[in-house]
Structures are given as C-alpha cells and as structure tokens.
Amino acid sequence: MRHTFLLFATLLALPVAAQQLPTDLEPLPEPPPPPPGVVDIDPALEPQVTITKRGEDQVEEYRVNGKLYMLKVTPPHGRSYYLIDEHGDGSMTRQESPDGGHGLRVPMWVIGTF
C-alpha cells in the first residue's frame, strides 16, 4: 500500500517537474494614459475608517469630510450590525448586516451638500 501511494505521488509530480519555464520573456509595456476627461478620485471623498474597541465590541467609524455617517459594531459573539445616519442629522438608526437585512435597502449617496 505504501509503495503504491509513493508511486502514485511520483507520477503526479512528473508533469510539474517536466515543465520548462520560458526564457524569452519580455517585460510588459507601460499602460497607456487615461483618456482625456477622466478625473482622478478626490481623496476627500474616500471614507476614513477608524477602528476602536468599546468594551468587548469592535466599532468601525466611517467618516467622509470629517462627518460621521455610519458605525459598524461587531460584538464578540453574534452578527455585526450597522448604525447609519440616514438623514444627516446625527441620529443613528440600527440596521442588521447587509446580507441578512430586513426589507429593501436602496443605495444612498450624498450628491451635494449646502
């Protein structure tokens, strides 16, 4: 039995050992520049995430332009949940995890602030 396994493992390893790496490889050319009119993403629009511990819970604070808009709370036992500022007034409402949430969740973005 042991010899059969050793023979089978050797037969499986032969194709890998027989492969030859090509020696005539050339480096890839540099990618072309982006087309005109494409603007880089403003780093101020990227959310800043701060991870802290409150008791045993791990809390992730999401901010854009310094304004807190979402908290993700991950307890040590159980599913994580989100506290979201839906109206921008500082009052947070609780929502379950996106994969097991209740009802229809429509994506929301801030289009402009005044």
Buried (B, 14 or more C-beta within 10 A) or exposed (E): EEEEEEEEEEEEEEEEEEEEEEEEEEEEEEEEEEEEEEEEEEEEEEEEEEEEEEEEEBBBBBEBEEEBBBBBBBEEEEEBBBBBBEEEEEEBEEBEEEEEEEEEEEEEEEEEEE
